[in-house]
Amino acid sequence: MLFDTHVHLNAEQFADDLEEVINRALNEGISRMVVVGFDRPTIEKAMELVDRYECIYASIGWHPVDAIDMKDEDLQWIEELSSHPKVVAIGEMGLDYYWDKSPKDIQKEVFRRQIQLAKKVKLPIVIHNREATADIVEILKEEGAEEVGGIMHCFSGSPETAKECVDMNFYISLGGPVTFKNAKKPKEVAEAIPLEKLLIETDCPYLAPHPYRGKRNEPSYVKLVAEQIAEIKGLTLEEVAHATTANANKLFGIK
């Protein structure tokens, strides 16, 4: 039983064959998935999916790239939706210094407000980080994010940073890049971080693992991520599957 902790089945790339994609995942032993909504349209779609499929849960928040578009009523709406029993986290949120649509000060403000919301509604947070590690760690500490904890989604940093995040009550989530031959850091992180603090994800339709790199990613491929972690750690696939699923259920409060 595998748990894909970060999917975008609400993306247009799945508009034509969503049912088949979900069935393929279930047939591969992926028992649960968290669909991430990060703006109005994707949150609306995520909420539709959690009501339609037993295996799907949702995380809802506001993406840092679009921070400049977030209004007070959007945050209020996210708070209202967070009471749904299948909304298990707030996010993805964070900082993205690669794209320059939203100024850094606005990104930081929107990030802080979402951490505060998560603490208010007592849900863990899902962190998006692109080229902003130092500022993200600083804000997590200043806002007391340790209180709710969460996920460093698709982690691409160093083992040292990963350990710092674990110390702040965060899980490290690894996706397709851990399977890439030239991806040194994710493999080092997989080796360094204890299994009880690791999660797996696809981030589909993006970042497909080897041998599907460059193609559309989907939840059934999360098994390849688990197999790679098992190989790095000298464990069986079953051991990695059991532990990462238990970790996800614990974090998200799923019985």
VEXDO-546235 format. One record per atom (N, C-alpha, C): y, z, x; atom name; chain. Coordinates in steps of 0.05 Angstrom, whole numbers, plus 5000, padded with zeros to 4 digits. Each point is the difference from the previous one (the first is absolute). Layout:
residues N
NODE   py   pz   px name chain
NODE    Y    Z    X   CA     A
...
end
This chain:
residues 255
NODE   py   pz   px name chain
NODE 4976 5000 5017    N     A
NODE 5024 5000 4983   CA     A
NODE 5025 5000 5018    C     A
NODE 5016 4979 4997    N     A
NODE 5025 4998 5016   CA     A
NODE 5024 5002 4982    C     A
NODE 5022 5009 5012    N     A
NODE 5026 5004 4985   CA     A
NODE 5021 4985 5015    C     A
NODE 5010 4978 4988    N     A
NODE 5022 4985 5012   CA     A
NODE 5026 5013 4990    C     A
NODE 5014 5013 5019    N     A
NODE 5023 5017 4992   CA     A
NODE 5026 4985 4997    C     A
NODE 5000 4974 5005    N     A
NODE 5026 4985 4998   CA     A
NODE 4994 4971 4995    C     A
NODE 5004 4992 4975    N     A
NODE 4997 4972 4992   CA     A
NODE 5024 4991 4984    C     A
NODE 5005 4973 5000    N     A
NODE 5021 4988 4984   CA     A
NODE 4987 4980 4981    C     A
NODE 4982 5010 4983    N     A
NODE 4987 4982 4980   CA     A
NODE 5020 4992 4979    C     A
NODE 5024 5012 5001    N     A
NODE 5022 4993 4982   CA     A
NODE 5017 4977 5012    C     A
NODE 4991 4988 5022    N     A
NODE 5014 4978 5013   CA     A
NODE 4992 4973 4987    C     A
NODE 5018 4981 5001    N     A
NODE 4995 4974 4988   CA     A
NODE 4977 4986 5012    C     A
NODE 4992 5007 5025    N     A
NODE 4977 4987 5013   CA     A
NODE 4974 5005 4985    C     A
NODE 4999 5020 4982    N     A
NODE 4976 5006 4985   CA     A
NODE 5002 4992 4971    C     A
NODE 5021 4985 4993    N     A
NODE 5005 4994 4972   CA     A
NODE 4977 4983 4987    C     A
NODE 4987 4983 5016    N     A
NODE 4981 4982 4989   CA     A
NODE 4971 5010 4999    C     A
NODE 4994 5020 5017    N     A
NODE 4972 5009 5002   CA     A
NODE 4996 5030 5003    C     A
NODE 5018 5015 4988    N     A
NODE 5000 5029 5003   CA     A
NODE 4973 5013 4993    C     A
NODE 4989 4991 4977    N     A
NODE 4974 5011 4991   CA     A
NODE 4978 4996 5020    C     A
NODE 4999 4976 5011    N     A
NODE 4979 4994 5021   CA     A
NODE 5004 5016 5025    C     A
NODE 5025 5004 5008    N     A
NODE 5006 5016 5024   CA     A
NODE 4991 5029 4996    C     A
NODE 5006 5011 4977    N     A
NODE 4992 5028 4994   CA     A
NODE 4969 5002 4999    C     A
NODE 4987 4981 4988    N     A
NODE 4971 5001 4998   CA     A
NODE 4987 4997 5028    C     A
NODE 5012 4983 5017    N     A
NODE 4989 4998 5027   CA     A
NODE 5002 5027 5015    C     A
NODE 5023 5014 4996    N     A
NODE 5004 5026 5012   CA     A
NODE 4979 5020 4990    C     A
NODE 4996 5001 4974    N     A
NODE 4980 5019 4989   CA     A
NODE 4972 4993 5010    C     A
NODE 4994 4975 5002    N     A
NODE 4973 4992 5010   CA     A
NODE 4996 5007 5030    C     A
NODE 5022 5002 5015    N     A
NODE 4998 5008 5028   CA     A
NODE 5001 5031 5003    C     A
NODE 5001 5014 4978    N     A
NODE 4999 5030 5002   CA     A
NODE 5028 5012 5002    C     A
NODE 5021 4985 4994    N     A
NODE 5027 5012 4999   CA     A
NODE 5004 5012 4973    C     A
NODE 4998 5026 4998    N     A
NODE 5000 5014 4974   CA     A
NODE 5027 5006 4989    C     A
NODE 5020 5002 5018    N     A
NODE 5027 5007 4991   CA     A
NODE 5021 4985 5017    C     A
NODE 5023 4995 4988    N     A
NODE 5022 4986 5014   CA     A
NODE 5026 5012 4989    C     A
NODE 5020 5001 5018    N     A
NODE 5027 5008 4991   CA     A
NODE 5018 4975 5002    C     A
NODE 5010 4992 4977    N     A
NODE 5019 4977 4999   CA     A
NODE 5028 5011 5004    C     A
NODE 5015 4988 5018    N     A
NODE 5026 5010 5008   CA     A
NODE 5022 4983 4987    C     A
NODE 5018 5014 4984    N     A
NODE 5023 4987 4989   CA     A
NODE 5025 5009 5015    C     A
NODE 5017 4981 5007    N     A
NODE 5023 5007 5017   CA     A
NODE 5027 4989 4991    C     A
NODE 5000 4989 4975    N     A
NODE 5026 4992 4987   CA     A
NODE 4993 4998 4970    C     A
NODE 5019 4993 4984    N     A
NODE 4996 4999 4971   CA     A
NODE 4976 4983 4992    C     A
NODE 4998 4974 5007    N     A
NODE 4978 4984 4991   CA     A
NODE 4973 5009 5010    C     A
NODE 4998 5008 5025    N     A
NODE 4974 5008 5011   CA     A
NODE 4991 5028 4989    C     A
NODE 5019 5017 4994    N     A
NODE 4993 5026 4987   CA     A
NODE 4989 4995 4972    C     A
NODE 5014 4983 4985    N     A
NODE 4991 4993 4972   CA     A
NODE 4972 4990 5001    C     A
NODE 4994 4981 5018    N     A
NODE 4974 4988 5002   CA     A
NODE 4979 5021 5008    C     A
NODE 5007 5018 5019    N     A
NODE 4982 5021 5009   CA     A
NODE 4992 5018 4976    C     A
NODE 5020 5006 4983    N     A
NODE 4994 5018 4977   CA     A
NODE 4982 4986 4980    C     A
NODE 5003 4974 4998    N     A
NODE 4981 4984 4982   CA     A
NODE 4972 5002 5011    C     A
NODE 4997 4997 5027    N     A
NODE 4973 4999 5012   CA     A
NODE 4986 5027 4998    C     A
NODE 5014 5022 5003    N     A
NODE 4987 5026 4999   CA     A
NODE 4989 5006 4972    C     A
NODE 5013 4989 4980    N     A
NODE 4991 5004 4972   CA     A
NODE 4977 4981 4993    C     A
NODE 4997 4977 5015    N     A
NODE 4980 4980 4994   CA     A
NODE 4974 5005 5015    C     A
NODE 5002 5011 5025    N     A
NODE 4976 5003 5017   CA     A
NODE 4995 5029 5008    C     A
NODE 4976 5009 4995    N     A
NODE 4993 5028 5007   CA     A
NODE 5002 5005 5030    C     A
NODE 4995 4980 5016    N     A
NODE 4998 5004 5030   CA     A
NODE 5028 5000 5013    C     A
NODE 5021 4994 4985    N     A
NODE 5026 4997 5012   CA     A
NODE 5019 5023 4993    C     A
NODE 5013 5010 5021    N     A
NODE 5021 5020 4999   CA     A
NODE 5026 4988 5010    C     A
NODE 5023 5014 4997    N     A
NODE 5025 4988 5009   CA     A
NODE 5016 5019 5017    C     A
NODE 5015 4988 5019    N     A
NODE 5021 5014 5014   CA     A
NODE 5026 4984 4994    C     A
NODE 5021 5014 4993    N     A
NODE 5025 4987 4991   CA     A
NODE 5024 5010 5016    C     A
NODE 5016 4982 5009    N     A
NODE 5024 5008 5015   CA     A
NODE 5018 4976 5005    C     A
NODE 5017 5002 5020    N     A
NODE 5020 4979 5005   CA     A
NODE 4999 4992 5029    C     A
NODE 4996 4974 5005    N     A
NODE 4996 4990 5028   CA     A
NODE 5027 5001 5015    C     A
NODE 4999 5008 5026    N     A
NODE 5025 5001 5015   CA     A
NODE 5015 4974 5003    C     A
NODE 4986 4978 5000    N     A
NODE 5013 4974 5003   CA     A
NODE 5019 4996 4976    C     A
NODE 4992 5010 4976    N     A
NODE 5015 4996 4976   CA     A
NODE 5017 5025 4993    C     A
NODE 5004 5018 5019    N     A
NODE 5014 5025 4994   CA     A
NODE 5028 4995 4988    C     A
NODE 5013 4979 5009    N     A
NODE 5027 4994 4990   CA     A
NODE 5000 4994 4970    C     A
NODE 4977 4993 4989    N     A
NODE 4999 4992 4972   CA     A
NODE 4994 5024 4982    C     A
NODE 4991 5023 5011    N     A
NODE 4991 5022 4984   CA     A
NODE 5024 5015 4987    C     A
NODE 4997 5004 4974    N     A
NODE 5021 5014 4984   CA     A
NODE 4989 5028 4992    C     A
NODE 5018 5017 4992    N     A
NODE 4992 5027 4992   CA     A
NODE 4979 4999 4978    C     A
NODE 5004 4981 4981    N     A
NODE 4981 4999 4978   CA     A
NODE 4972 4990 5009    C     A
NODE 4998 4986 5022    N     A
NODE 4974 4992 5011   CA     A
NODE 4985 5024 5009    C     A
NODE 5013 5018 5014    N     A
NODE 4987 5024 5010   CA     A
NODE 4992 5019 4977    C     A
NODE 5017 5001 4979    N     A
NODE 4994 5016 4977   CA     A
NODE 4975 4988 4985    C     A
NODE 4999 4974 4999    N     A
NODE 4977 4986 4988   CA     A
NODE 4974 5006 5015    C     A
NODE 5001 4999 5027    N     A
NODE 4977 5007 5016   CA     A
NODE 4991 5029 4995    C     A
NODE 5019 5018 4997    N     A
NODE 4994 5028 4994   CA     A
NODE 4985 5002 4973    C     A
NODE 5010 4986 4980    N     A
NODE 4987 5000 4974   CA     A
NODE 4972 4990 5001    C     A
NODE 4996 4977 5014    N     A
NODE 4973 4988 5002   CA     A
NODE 4981 5017 5016    C     A
NODE 5010 5017 5018    N     A
NODE 4983 5016 5018   CA     A
NODE 4983 5020 4985    C     A
NODE 5007 5005 4975    N     A
NODE 4984 5019 4985   CA     A
NODE 4974 4988 4989    C     A
NODE 4998 4973 5002    N     A
NODE 4975 4986 4992   CA     A
NODE 4977 5011 5017    C     A
NODE 4977 5007 4987    N     A
NODE 4978 5012 5015   CA     A
NODE 4988 4983 5023    C     A
NODE 5005 4974 4999    N     A
NODE 4989 4983 5021   CA     A
NODE 5021 4991 5021    C     A
NODE 5024 5012 4998    N     A
NODE 5019 4996 5022   CA     A
NODE 4995 5023 5019    C     A
NODE 4991 4993 5025    N     A
NODE 4990 5020 5019   CA     A
NODE 5018 5004 5024    C     A
NODE 5021 4984 5002    N     A
NODE 5018 5002 5024   CA     A
NODE 5027 4987 4994    C     A
NODE 5020 5007 5016    N     A
NODE 5026 4987 4999   CA     A
NODE 5004 4983 5025    C     A
NODE 5007 4975 4996    N     A
NODE 5004 4981 5022   CA     A
NODE 4987 4974 4994    C     A
NODE 5003 4979 5016    N     A
NODE 5006 5004 5027   CA     A
NODE 5030 5003 5005    C     A
NODE 5007 5018 5017    N     A
NODE 5028 5006 5008   CA     A
NODE 5001 5001 5030    C     A
NODE 5025 5001 5011    N     A
NODE 5002 5003 5028   CA     A
NODE 5023 4985 5011    C     A
NODE 4997 4988 5024    N     A
NODE 5021 4985 5013   CA     A
NODE 4988 4974 5012    C     A
NODE 5016 4979 4998    N     A
NODE 4992 4974 5011   CA     A
NODE 5023 4988 5015    C     A
NODE 4999 5001 5026    N     A
NODE 5022 4990 5017   CA     A
NODE 4995 4971 5009    C     A
NODE 4979 4988 4990    N     A
NODE 4994 4972 5008   CA     A
NODE 5017 4981 4983    C     A
NODE 4999 5004 4973    N     A
NODE 5016 4985 4982   CA     A
NODE 5027 5014 4997    C     A
NODE 5021 4984 4996    N     A
NODE 5027 5012 4999   CA     A
NODE 5014 4998 4973    C     A
NODE 4984 4999 4979    N     A
NODE 5012 4998 4973   CA     A
NODE 5016 5025 4993    C     A
NODE 4988 5023 5005    N     A
NODE 5012 5026 4993   CA     A
NODE 5009 5015 5025    C     A
NODE 5026 5008 5001    N     A
NODE 5010 5014 5023   CA     A
NODE 4984 5026 5005    C     A
NODE 4999 5008 5025    N     A
NODE 4984 5024 5008   CA     A
NODE 5008 5025 4985    C     A
NODE 5026 5004 4996    N     A
NODE 5009 5025 4987   CA     A
NODE 4991 5001 4971    C     A
NODE 5000 4977 4987    N     A
NODE 4990 4999 4972   CA     A
NODE 4970 5004 4999    C     A
NODE 4985 4988 5019    N     A
NODE 4971 5004 5001   CA     A
NODE 4994 5030 5003    C     A
NODE 5015 5013 5018    N     A
NODE 4995 5029 5005   CA     A
NODE 5005 5017 4976    C     A
NODE 5021 4994 4986    N     A
NODE 5008 5015 4976   CA     A
NODE 4978 4996 4978    C     A
NODE 4991 4976 4996    N     A
NODE 4980 4994 4979   CA     A
NODE 4973 5013 5008    C     A
NODE 4994 5000 5026    N     A
NODE 4976 5013 5011   CA     A
NODE 5001 5030 4994    C     A
NODE 5022 5013 5007    N     A
NODE 5003 5029 4995   CA     A
NODE 4998 5007 4970    C     A
NODE 5012 4984 4984    N     A
NODE 5000 5006 4971   CA     A
NODE 4971 4998 4989    C     A
NODE 4985 4982 5011    N     A
NODE 4972 4997 4990   CA     A
NODE 4982 5023 5010    C     A
NODE 5005 5009 5024    N     A
NODE 4985 5024 5010   CA     A
NODE 5007 5024 4982    C     A
NODE 5025 5003 4994    N     A
NODE 5009 5022 4982   CA     A
NODE 4987 4998 4973    C     A
NODE 4998 4975 4989    N     A
NODE 4986 4996 4975   CA     A
NODE 4971 5008 5001    C     A
NODE 4987 4991 5022    N     A
NODE 4971 5006 5003   CA     A
NODE 4995 5030 5000    C     A
NODE 5018 5014 5014    N     A
NODE 4997 5030 5001   CA     A
NODE 5004 5012 4972    C     A
NODE 5018 4988 4985    N     A
NODE 5006 5009 4972   CA     A
NODE 4976 4996 4982    C     A
NODE 4987 4976 5002    N     A
NODE 4977 4994 4982   CA     A
NODE 4973 5007 5013    C     A
NODE 5002 5011 5025    N     A
NODE 4976 5010 5014   CA     A
NODE 4978 4978 5004    C     A
NODE 5010 4977 5011    N     A
NODE 4981 4979 5007   CA     A
NODE 5004 4992 5030    C     A
NODE 4978 4991 5013    N     A
NODE 5002 4992 5028   CA     A
NODE 5017 4974 5002    C     A
NODE 5008 4993 5024    N     A
NODE 5016 4976 5004   CA     A
NODE 4986 4979 5018    C     A
NODE 5007 4975 4995    N     A
NODE 4989 4978 5016   CA     A
NODE 5022 4988 5016    C     A
NODE 4997 5000 5027    N     A
NODE 5021 4993 5018   CA     A
NODE 4997 4971 5010    C     A
NODE 5021 4984 4997    N     A
NODE 5003 4974 5012   CA     A
NODE 5018 5003 5024    C     A
NODE 4990 4991 5023    N     A
NODE 5016 5002 5025   CA     A
NODE 4998 4974 5015    C     A
NODE 5024 4988 5004    N     A
NODE 5001 4977 5018   CA     A
NODE 5023 5003 5019    C     A
NODE 4992 5004 5026    N     A
NODE 5020 5003 5022   CA     A
NODE 5019 5023 4995    C     A
NODE 4991 5022 4988    N     A
NODE 5018 5022 4993   CA     A
NODE 4987 5027 5004    C     A
NODE 4981 5002 5018    N     A
NODE 4983 5024 5002   CA     A
NODE 5016 5026 5004    C     A
NODE 5019 5000 5020    N     A
NODE 5014 5024 5007   CA     A
NODE 5016 5010 4976    C     A
NODE 5014 4982 4986    N     A
NODE 5016 5008 4977   CA     A
NODE 4983 5010 4977    C     A
NODE 4977 4987 4996    N     A
NODE 4981 5009 4978   CA     A
NODE 4990 5028 5006    C     A
NODE 4991 5005 5024    N     A
NODE 4990 5027 5007   CA     A
NODE 5022 5021 4996    C     A
NODE 5024 4994 5009    N     A
NODE 5022 5018 4998   CA     A
NODE 5006 5007 4970    C     A
NODE 5001 4979 4983    N     A
NODE 5006 5005 4972   CA     A
NODE 4977 5015 4986    C     A
NODE 4975 4994 5007    N     A
NODE 4978 5015 4988   CA     A
NODE 5002 5030 5006    C     A
NODE 5008 5006 5025    N     A
NODE 5003 5028 5008   CA     A
NODE 5024 5013 4986    C     A
NODE 5022 4986 5000    N     A
NODE 5025 5011 4988   CA     A
NODE 4996 5005 4970    C     A
NODE 4985 4983 4986    N     A
NODE 4997 5002 4971   CA     A
NODE 4976 5018 4993    C     A
NODE 4986 5010 5019    N     A
NODE 4977 5017 4994   CA     A
NODE 4977 4986 4986    C     A
NODE 4996 4975 5008    N     A
NODE 4979 4983 4987   CA     A
NODE 4972 5012 5004    C     A
NODE 4997 5017 5019    N     A
NODE 4974 5013 5005   CA     A
NODE 4990 5014 4975    C     A
NODE 5018 5009 4983    N     A
NODE 4993 5014 4975   CA     A
NODE 4982 4984 4982    C     A
NODE 5004 4974 4999    N     A
NODE 4983 4982 4983   CA     A
NODE 4981 4983 5017    C     A
NODE 5007 4995 5026    N     A
NODE 4983 4984 5016   CA     A
NODE 4999 4971 4990    C     A
NODE 4981 4985 5010    N     A
NODE 4997 4973 4991   CA     A
NODE 4986 4982 5020    C     A
NODE 5008 4975 5001    N     A
NODE 4987 4979 5015   CA     A
NODE 5019 4985 5018    C     A
NODE 4993 4997 5025    N     A
NODE 5014 4981 5017   CA     A
NODE 4985 4973 4996    C     A
NODE 5011 4984 4983    N     A
NODE 4987 4975 4991   CA     A
NODE 4999 4979 5021    C     A
NODE 4977 4987 5004    N     A
NODE 4996 4979 5019   CA     A
NODE 5012 5008 5027    C     A
NODE 4991 5022 5010    N     A
NODE 5012 5012 5024   CA     A
NODE 4997 4982 5024    C     A
NODE 5023 4996 5014    N     A
NODE 5000 4982 5023   CA     A
NODE 5011 5013 5026    C     A
NODE 5005 5026 4998    N     A
NODE 5012 5014 5023   CA     A
NODE 4979 5010 5020    C     A
NODE 5009 5017 5018    N     A
NODE 4983 5011 5021   CA     A
NODE 4983 5023 4990    C     A
NODE 4979 5007 5015    N     A
NODE 4984 5023 4993   CA     A
NODE 5017 5026 5000    C     A
NODE 5020 5001 5019    N     A
NODE 5017 5024 5001   CA     A
NODE 5016 5003 4975    C     A
NODE 5012 4978 4990    N     A
NODE 5015 5001 4975   CA     A
NODE 4982 5007 4976    C     A
NODE 4976 4988 5001    N     A
NODE 4980 5006 4978   CA     A
NODE 4994 5030 4999    C     A
NODE 4996 5012 5023    N     A
NODE 4994 5029 5001   CA     A
NODE 5024 5016 4990    C     A
NODE 5024 4991 5006    N     A
NODE 5024 5014 4990   CA     A
NODE 5001 4999 4970    C     A
NODE 4993 4977 4988    N     A
NODE 4999 4996 4971   CA     A
NODE 4978 5017 4987    C     A
NODE 4977 5002 5013    N     A
NODE 4978 5017 4990   CA     A
NODE 5009 5029 4999    C     A
NODE 5015 5008 5020    N     A
NODE 5011 5028 5001   CA     A
NODE 5020 5005 4978    C     A
NODE 5011 4979 4988    N     A
NODE 5019 5002 4977   CA     A
NODE 4985 4997 4974    C     A
NODE 4974 5002 5000    N     A
NODE 4984 4999 4975   CA     A
NODE 4997 4971 4989    C     A
NODE 4999 4981 5019    N     A
NODE 4997 4972 4991   CA     A
NODE 4973 4989 5010    C     A
NODE 4989 4982 4984    N     A
NODE 4976 4985 5007   CA     A
NODE 5009 4974 5013    C     A
NODE 4983 4990 5018    N     A
NODE 5005 4975 5014   CA     A
NODE 4983 4979 4987    C     A
NODE 5012 4979 4989    N     A
NODE 4985 4979 4986   CA     A
NODE 5000 4975 5018    C     A
NODE 4976 4990 5004    N     A
NODE 4996 4976 5016   CA     A
NODE 4990 4976 4982    C     A
NODE 5010 4977 5007    N     A
NODE 4993 4976 4985   CA     A
NODE 4990 4978 5018    C     A
NODE 5003 4975 4991    N     A
NODE 4989 4977 5014   CA     A
NODE 5006 4999 5030    C     A
NODE 5024 5007 5010    N     A
NODE 5005 4998 5029   CA     A
NODE 4981 5015 5018    C     A
NODE 4987 5021 4990    N     A
NODE 4981 5014 5017   CA     A
NODE 4976 4982 5007    C     A
NODE 4996 4978 4985    N     A
NODE 4978 4982 5006   CA     A
NODE 5008 4977 5019    C     A
NODE 5026 4998 5005    N     A
NODE 5009 4977 5017   CA     A
NODE 4993 5006 5029    C     A
NODE 4990 4979 5014    N     A
NODE 4991 5004 5028   CA     A
NODE 5022 5010 5018    C     A
NODE 5025 4991 4995    N     A
NODE 5022 5007 5018   CA     A
NODE 5016 5024 4991    C     A
NODE 4990 5014 4979    N     A
NODE 5015 5023 4989   CA     A
NODE 4992 5026 5014    C     A
NODE 5013 5006 5022    N     A
NODE 4992 5023 5016   CA     A
NODE 5007 5027 4987    C     A
NODE 5025 5002 4989    N     A
NODE 5009 5025 4989   CA     A
NODE 4984 5010 4976    C     A
NODE 4995 4983 4980    N     A
NODE 4984 5010 4977   CA     A
NODE 4972 5010 5008    C     A
NODE 4988 4986 5020    N     A
NODE 4974 5009 5009   CA     A
NODE 5002 5027 5014    C     A
NODE 5021 5004 5016    N     A
NODE 5004 5026 5014   CA     A
NODE 5005 5022 4979    C     A
NODE 5014 4993 4979    N     A
NODE 5006 5020 4979   CA     A
NODE 4974 5007 4985    C     A
NODE 4984 4980 4994    N     A
NODE 4974 5005 4987   CA     A
NODE 4982 5018 5016    C     A
NODE 5002 4997 5026    N     A
NODE 4984 5017 5018   CA     A
NODE 5011 5028 5002    C     A
NODE 5027 5003 5001    N     A
NODE 5013 5025 5006   CA     A
NODE 5002 5019 4975    C     A
NODE 5002 4989 4977    N     A
NODE 5006 5016 4976   CA     A
NODE 4973 5009 4987    C     A
NODE 4997 5025 4994    N     A
NODE 4975 5010 4987   CA     A
NODE 4995 4985 4974    C     A
NODE 4974 4996 4994    N     A
NODE 4992 4985 4976   CA     A
NODE 5011 5013 4975    C     A
NODE 5003 5027 5000    N     A
NODE 5010 5014 4976   CA     A
NODE 5030 4995 4994    C     A
NODE 5013 4985 5019    N     A
NODE 5028 4993 4995   CA     A
NODE 5005 4970 4998    C     A
NODE 4978 4985 4998    N     A
NODE 5003 4971 4998   CA     A
NODE 4995 4990 4972    C     A
NODE 5015 4978 4993    N     A
NODE 4995 4985 4975   CA     A
NODE 4998 4971 5007    C     A
NODE 4989 4985 4981    N     A
NODE 4998 4971 5004   CA     A
NODE 5014 4985 4978    C     A
NODE 5010 4976 5006    N     A
NODE 5014 4984 4981   CA     A
NODE 4999 4970 5007    C     A
NODE 5007 4983 4981    N     A
NODE 5003 4972 5007   CA     A
NODE 5029 4991 5001    C     A
NODE 5018 5012 4984    N     A
NODE 5027 4990 4996   CA     A
NODE 4999 4971 4989    C     A
NODE 4979 4993 4986    N     A
NODE 4997 4973 4990   CA     A
NODE 5022 4994 4981    C     A
NODE 5010 4975 5000    N     A
NODE 4988 4975 5012   CA     A
NODE 5007 4996 5029    C     A
NODE 5012 5020 5013    N     A
NODE 5009 4996 5028   CA     A
NODE 4980 5011 5020    C     A
NODE 5003 4993 5026    N     A
NODE 4986 5012 5022   CA     A
NODE 4969 4999 4997    C     A
NODE 4989 4978 4993    N     A
NODE 4971 4997 4998   CA     A
NODE 4986 5006 5026    C     A
NODE 4978 5015 4999    N     A
NODE 4985 5007 5025   CA     A
NODE 4986 4975 5011    C     A
NODE 4992 5002 5025    N     A
NODE 4983 4980 5013   CA     A
NODE 4973 5000 4984    C     A
NODE 4988 4978 4993    N     A
NODE 5006 4972 5008   CA     A
NODE 5018 4985 4980    C     A
NODE 5013 5014 4982    N     A
NODE 5017 4987 4980   CA     A
NODE 5029 5000 5007    C     A
NODE 5007 5007 5024    N     A
NODE 5028 5002 5009   CA     A
NODE 5015 4974 4993    C     A
NODE 5024 5004 4988    N     A
NODE 5016 4977 4992   CA     A
NODE 4995 4989 4972    C     A
NODE 4978 5010 4988    N     A
NODE 4994 4993 4972   CA     A
NODE 5009 5022 4981    C     A
NODE 4997 4995 4974    N     A
NODE 5007 5021 4981   CA     A
NODE 4980 5024 5002    C     A
NODE 5011 5023 5003    N     A
NODE 4984 5024 5001   CA     A
NODE 4992 5010 4972    C     A
NODE 4978 5014 4998    N     A
NODE 4993 5012 4974   CA     A
NODE 4984 5026 5004    C     A
NODE 4998 5017 4979    N     A
NODE 4988 5026 5004   CA     A
NODE 4971 5000 5011    C     A
NODE 4984 4980 4994    N     A
NODE 4973 5000 5010   CA     A
NODE 4998 5000 5030    C     A
NODE 5022 4991 5013    N     A
NODE 5000 4999 5030   CA     A
NODE 5005 5027 5013    C     A
NODE 5005 5021 4984    N     A
NODE 5005 5026 5012   CA     A
NODE 4975 5010 5013    C     A
NODE 4977 4990 4992    N     A
NODE 4975 5007 5013   CA     A
NODE 5000 4992 5030    C     A
NODE 5013 4978 5007    N     A
NODE 5002 4992 5028   CA     A
NODE 5017 5019 5016    C     A
NODE 5020 5012 4987    N     A
NODE 5016 5021 5014   CA     A
NODE 4983 5024 5005    C     A
NODE 4985 5009 4980    N     A
NODE 4982 5023 5003   CA     A
NODE 4979 4996 5022    C     A
NODE 4989 4975 5000    N     A
NODE 4980 4994 5021   CA     A
NODE 5011 5001 5028    C     A
NODE 5025 4991 5003    N     A
NODE 5013 5000 5027   CA     A
NODE 5005 5029 5009    C     A
NODE 5009 5017 4981    N     A
NODE 5005 5028 5007   CA     A
NODE 4974 5014 5007    C     A
NODE 4979 4993 4985    N     A
NODE 4973 5011 5006   CA     A
NODE 4991 4993 5028    C     A
NODE 5004 4975 5007    N     A
NODE 4993 4990 5027   CA     A
NODE 5015 5014 5022    C     A
NODE 5027 5003 4996    N     A
NODE 5017 5013 5020   CA     A
NODE 4992 5030 5004    C     A
NODE 4993 5013 4977    N     A
NODE 4994 5028 5001   CA     A
NODE 4970 5007 5005    C     A
NODE 4984 4979 5001    N     A
NODE 4971 5004 5004   CA     A
NODE 4987 5014 4977    C     A
NODE 5009 4992 4976    N     A
NODE 4990 5011 4975   CA     A
NODE 4987 4978 4983    C     A
NODE 4987 5008 4978    N     A
NODE 4989 4980 4981   CA     A
NODE 5022 4993 4981    C     A
NODE 4997 4977 4987    N     A
NODE 5018 4991 4979   CA     A
NODE 5000 5021 4978    C     A
NODE 4977 5011 4993    N     A
NODE 4998 5020 4979   CA     A
NODE 5016 5025 5006    C     A
NODE 5000 5008 5025    N     A
NODE 5015 5024 5007   CA     A
NODE 5030 4995 4997    C     A
NODE 5009 4977 5009    N     A
NODE 5029 4993 4997   CA     A
NODE 5007 4997 4971    C     A
NODE 4983 4987 4985    N     A
NODE 5006 4995 4971   CA     A
NODE 5001 5027 4985    C     A
NODE 4981 5018 5006    N     A
NODE 5000 5026 4986   CA     A
NODE 5025 5016 5007    C     A
NODE 5006 5001 5025    N     A
NODE 5023 5017 5009   CA     A
NODE 5027 4989 4990    C     A
NODE 5004 4974 5003    N     A
NODE 5026 4989 4992   CA     A
NODE 5004 5000 4970    C     A
NODE 4978 4998 4985    N     A
NODE 5002 5002 4971   CA     A
NODE 5006 5028 4992    C     A
NODE 4987 5019 5013    N     A
NODE 5005 5029 4994   CA     A
NODE 5029 5007 5007    C     A
NODE 5010 4989 5022    N     A
NODE 5027 5005 5008   CA     A
NODE 5020 4990 4979    C     A
NODE 4995 4976 4991    N     A
NODE 5018 4988 4980   CA     A
NODE 5000 5015 4974    C     A
NODE 4976 5007 4991    N     A
NODE 4997 5016 4975   CA     A
NODE 5015 5027 5002    C     A
NODE 4997 5012 5023    N     A
NODE 5014 5026 5005   CA     A
NODE 5030 4996 4999    C     A
NODE 5010 4981 5015    N     A
NODE 5029 4995 5001   CA     A
NODE 5012 4994 4973    C     A
NODE 4986 4982 4985    N     A
NODE 5011 4991 4975   CA     A
NODE 4993 5018 4976    C     A
NODE 4984 5021 5006    N     A
NODE 4993 5019 4978   CA     A
NODE 4981 4988 4979    C     A
NODE 4982 4982 5010    N     A
NODE 4981 4987 4982   CA     A
NODE 4974 5014 5001    C     A
NODE 4990 5008 4977    N     A
NODE 4974 5015 5000   CA     A
NODE 4977 4981 5001    C     A
end
